[in-house]
Amino acid sequence: MYNLPALPYTKNALAPFLNEEQMTYHYDKHHKTYVDNLNKILETDKSFAGKSLEEIILSSSGSIFNNAAQIWNHTFYWSCLTPLAKSTAPSAALTEAITRDFGSLVELKAKFIDGGLKTFGSGWIWLCVDSAGKLTLVSTSNAAVPFTNKGPVPLLTADVWEHAYYIDYRNLRAKYLETFWNYINWEFVSKNFETKKIGSPDFGG
């Protein structure tokens, strides 16, 4: 049985980037639905009992994968955000890697936003680190995650499904991504870069 993970802040803490109505709709409706759907499926399919979300994602397909991955993706996404007043900078080690692989933080921002805009339909844009320590940008569709098929470890993600921003931004994905950048929890991203492990947040299960 999986529970809806608690947000690391109140539902109005990210305003005006994401207002409480947007947060309530996204978290209480969409995120919770994935949790409820997965629990319902696993009531009859006992083959995944006791497995972590990461284990389910790496060994499933179809509706089980879609719901497990969307629980993981959304939990990771919420952890990537922080109220504006608490926003920090990337760690020295991460800054060095960003400069090496993208030229500067400004150039990373531009490429991240461009990648999010070019993600067709519903999906995610990710900053990842590969097994060699190189930073890469990865775009995934629907529920897909970067780390399947021995892919890279996610450090940061922006949800570019329309339900993630439509109440506040309508179809202005570029404005949403531009504003997203000001609310990044760089402490969390830097920790992910330091550990280079999948599932840095406590996802439970």
VMD Tcl script that draws the C-alpha trace (Angstrom):
set ca {
  {0.00 0.00 0.00}
  {1.39 3.37 -1.04}
  {0.47 6.69 0.51}
  {0.37 10.12 -1.07}
  {3.72 11.64 0.04}
  {3.37 14.86 2.02}
  {4.38 18.06 0.30}
  {7.55 19.64 1.73}
  {5.71 23.00 2.02}
  {2.15 24.31 2.25}
  {0.03 24.46 -0.88}
  {0.23 28.25 -1.01}
  {3.99 28.44 -0.39}
  {4.97 28.55 -4.08}
  {2.66 31.45 -4.98}
  {2.69 33.39 -7.22}
  {4.57 30.79 -9.29}
  {1.94 28.13 -8.51}
  {-1.14 29.33 -6.65}
  {-3.02 27.20 -4.14}
  {-5.74 26.28 -6.65}
  {-3.13 24.96 -9.10}
  {-1.34 23.06 -6.33}
  {-4.57 21.56 -5.00}
  {-5.64 20.44 -8.46}
  {-2.25 18.96 -9.32}
  {-1.40 17.38 -5.95}
  {-4.78 16.37 -4.52}
  {-6.29 15.29 -7.83}
  {-3.61 14.10 -10.24}
  {-0.87 12.90 -7.89}
  {-3.35 11.24 -5.53}
  {-5.10 9.51 -8.42}
  {-1.86 7.78 -9.42}
  {-1.43 6.55 -5.84}
  {-5.02 5.31 -5.66}
  {-4.77 3.63 -9.06}
  {-1.55 1.80 -8.19}
  {-2.95 0.58 -4.87}
  {-6.08 -0.69 -6.59}
  {-4.06 -2.58 -9.20}
  {-1.76 -4.11 -6.57}
  {-4.74 -5.40 -4.59}
  {-5.13 -8.08 -7.25}
  {-1.57 -8.28 -8.63}
  {0.56 -9.48 -5.71}
  {3.75 -9.90 -7.75}
  {5.00 -6.43 -6.77}
  {4.27 -6.73 -3.04}
  {6.99 -5.21 -0.86}
  {8.83 -3.64 -3.78}
  {9.92 0.00 -3.84}
  {8.57 2.35 -6.48}
  {11.93 2.24 -8.22}
  {11.83 -1.58 -8.33}
  {8.28 -1.52 -9.71}
  {9.24 1.05 -12.36}
  {12.22 -1.03 -13.48}
  {10.27 -4.28 -13.72}
  {6.79 -3.35 -14.96}
  {4.93 -2.06 -17.97}
  {1.50 -0.78 -18.90}
  {-0.75 0.68 -16.22}
  {1.41 -0.52 -13.32}
  {4.44 1.27 -14.76}
  {2.47 4.40 -15.66}
  {1.02 4.88 -12.19}
  {4.18 3.92 -10.27}
  {6.33 6.17 -12.45}
  {3.92 9.10 -12.12}
  {3.97 8.78 -8.33}
  {7.78 8.83 -8.47}
  {7.92 11.68 -10.98}
  {5.53 13.90 -9.06}
  {7.20 13.29 -5.70}
  {10.55 14.14 -7.27}
  {9.08 17.24 -8.93}
  {7.67 18.60 -5.65}
  {11.07 18.03 -4.04}
  {12.75 20.06 -6.79}
  {10.77 23.15 -5.78}
  {11.06 25.47 -2.81}
  {9.48 28.79 -1.78}
  {11.23 31.76 -3.34}
  {12.55 33.01 0.00}
  {14.33 29.69 0.56}
  {15.86 29.41 -2.90}
  {19.62 28.85 -2.87}
  {22.38 28.36 -5.42}
  {23.88 25.11 -6.76}
  {26.73 23.69 -4.70}
  {30.30 24.42 -5.74}
  {30.70 20.91 -7.17}
  {27.46 21.12 -9.16}
  {28.30 24.63 -10.38}
  {31.66 23.34 -11.65}
  {29.92 20.50 -13.50}
  {27.32 22.86 -14.98}
  {30.06 25.19 -16.22}
  {31.97 22.26 -17.69}
  {29.02 20.68 -19.50}
  {26.80 23.68 -20.35}
  {29.09 26.72 -20.20}
  {27.23 28.48 -17.38}
  {24.10 28.33 -15.24}
  {22.52 30.87 -17.60}
  {23.14 28.59 -20.57}
  {21.80 25.58 -18.66}
  {18.62 27.51 -17.90}
  {18.16 28.41 -21.58}
  {18.70 24.82 -22.72}
  {16.49 23.40 -19.97}
  {13.63 25.72 -20.93}
  {14.16 24.98 -24.62}
  {14.08 21.25 -23.88}
  {10.86 21.66 -21.93}
  {9.27 23.61 -24.77}
  {10.32 20.99 -27.31}
  {8.94 18.11 -25.26}
  {6.01 17.17 -27.45}
  {2.65 16.79 -25.76}
  {2.75 15.63 -22.14}
  {6.02 14.81 -20.43}
  {9.00 15.93 -18.38}
  {12.32 17.72 -18.87}
  {15.15 16.44 -16.67}
  {18.67 17.45 -15.71}
  {20.55 14.19 -15.17}
  {24.01 12.86 -14.45}
  {25.32 9.80 -16.29}
  {27.64 7.08 -15.04}
  {30.68 9.08 -16.16}
  {29.59 12.13 -14.14}
  {28.52 14.14 -17.18}
  {25.40 16.30 -16.92}
  {22.77 15.78 -19.61}
  {19.28 17.03 -20.40}
  {16.68 14.34 -21.03}
  {13.13 14.80 -22.31}
  {10.62 12.03 -21.58}
  {7.03 11.55 -22.68}
  {4.03 10.71 -20.52}
  {5.20 8.75 -17.43}
  {8.65 7.76 -18.70}
  {11.65 8.27 -16.43}
  {15.31 8.68 -17.47}
  {16.72 5.82 -15.39}
  {15.05 2.89 -17.15}
  {17.35 0.78 -19.35}
  {20.31 1.84 -17.18}
  {19.78 5.50 -18.08}
  {21.11 8.49 -16.14}
  {20.22 9.57 -12.60}
  {17.73 12.46 -12.36}
  {18.87 15.59 -10.52}
  {16.06 18.02 -11.40}
  {12.79 17.89 -13.30}
  {10.01 20.16 -14.52}
  {6.58 18.70 -15.19}
  {5.40 19.85 -18.62}
  {2.09 18.05 -18.62}
  {-0.46 20.80 -19.20}
  {-2.24 20.04 -15.93}
  {0.92 21.13 -14.10}
  {0.48 24.77 -15.09}
  {-2.78 25.37 -16.97}
  {-4.73 27.07 -14.17}
  {-2.00 29.68 -13.61}
  {-0.49 29.91 -17.12}
  {-3.09 28.50 -19.55}
  {-1.01 27.41 -22.58}
  {2.04 29.58 -21.77}
  {4.50 26.77 -21.13}
  {7.48 29.09 -21.70}
  {6.34 31.48 -18.97}
  {5.77 28.57 -16.59}
  {9.27 27.18 -17.22}
  {10.88 30.61 -16.93}
  {9.22 31.15 -13.55}
  {9.94 27.57 -12.45}
  {13.65 28.35 -12.60}
  {13.33 30.90 -9.76}
  {11.84 28.30 -7.40}
  {14.35 25.47 -7.79}
  {15.48 23.74 -4.61}
  {19.17 23.71 -5.48}
  {20.01 22.13 -2.13}
  {17.99 19.07 -3.19}
  {19.46 19.07 -6.71}
  {22.99 19.41 -5.35}
  {22.40 16.51 -2.95}
  {21.26 14.36 -5.86}
  {24.44 15.28 -7.74}
  {26.56 14.42 -4.71}
  {24.95 11.02 -4.08}
  {24.23 10.14 -7.74}
  {21.59 7.72 -6.48}
  {18.04 7.25 -7.76}
  {15.32 8.06 -5.25}
  {16.95 10.65 -3.02}
  {13.59 11.66 -1.45}
  {11.92 9.28 1.01}
  {9.17 7.91 -1.22}
  {7.88 5.40 1.34}
  {5.88 2.42 0.23}
}
mol new
graphics top color blue
foreach p $ca { graphics top sphere $p radius 0.5 }
foreach p [lrange $ca 0 end-1] q [lrange $ca 1 end] { graphics top cylinder $p $q radius 0.2 }
display resetview
